[in-house]
Amino acid sequence: MGKKLINFIATGFYISYIPNFFSQKKGKFRGCGFFGTLLAFMFWWVVPQKFLDFSIFSFIVILLSIIIADFSFDDEEKDNPLIVIDEIAGYFFSFILVEKNFKNAILLFIFFRIFDTLKPFPIKKLENIKHRGTSIVIDDLVAGLYASIIVFLIQKYIF
């Protein structure tokens, strides 16, 4: 794949450039991750319902995300904020413990964004993994898992 195609996919089809263009902030908190998660939310319905199908889907999405994140942007930044394929993979992965429906898609969106932003233990520590692609994606997978656990518990004990 060419570098332009890799960056096109890594940026969520350039969706991360929208907040980046309007943001006055520098660094990670430009809103790119929010837009990447929003893109994934618009396609929550593609996540398979059956566990085996979900497992295969997740494996493929995660593997491709790691590879694309690793080869995107030839800059010194370990986790360039324009890369949002990790948010897409993490959000899709957040459906691991819950039924695939619109209500859960919304709840997972909210909790995924909270965990992806706050990075509670051990999420922040996972960003220090040496392999660039893995370190970019793994923190979002754990944020997705945390979101899934919270939504699962809400459904089990509140709703």
Secondary structure, DSSP 8 states (H G I E B T S, - for coil): --HHHHHHHHTTTTTTHHHHHH----SS-SSHHHHHHHHHHHTGGGS-SSHHHHHHHHHHHHHHHHHHHHHS--SS-TT-TT--HHHHHHHHHGGGGS--SHHHHHHHHHHHHHHHHH-TTTHHHHTT-SSHHHHHHHHHHHHHHHHHHHHHHHHHHT-
